[in-house]
Amino acid sequence: MNPFNSNKIELQEYIKNFVSQSDNFTDFDSFSDSFKASIYANKSLGEDFMQKVGFDLNDTLLSCVYSNSECDSSNFWEFTTYDRGNCWSFNSIHYNSTLIINESGQFFGLTLELFTGFDGLLIHFYY
């Protein structure tokens, strides 16, 4: 999944600056690869930058069902990595209690519907 949210102003400003310094892109893939490499190579941007230009869980998480009950962003632990952007862990060890299920399968595990950043493209996960 693309770690960058193109609606974020900080990202738009970085892209404008990046394009103004480089004009030798032959296609979108060339631009995309060079752009990502510039961010990953520029460690001075750090995790703060990745957090600012990444997706928010509340914008990404469209539905969450765990053990046949609704769940939400409060069931996730958020962390940011320099190379992956904003990440979330469900039922993390960072909480005082963990959620336990006694049966497996689509209706007893975790079911997520996520917005990928592209209209019409959703991801459904069943654990």
Secondary structure as UniProt FT lines:
FT   TURN            6..7
FT   HELIX           9..21
FT   HELIX           28..41
FT   TURN            43..44
FT   HELIX           46..53
FT   HELIX           57..60
FT   STRAND          61..66
FT   TURN            67..68
FT   STRAND          69..70
FT   HELIX           73..75
FT   STRAND          76..81
FT   TURN            82..84
FT   STRAND          85..90
FT   TURN            93..94
FT   TURN            106..108
FT   STRAND          110..115
FT   TURN            119..120
FT   STRAND          122..126
//
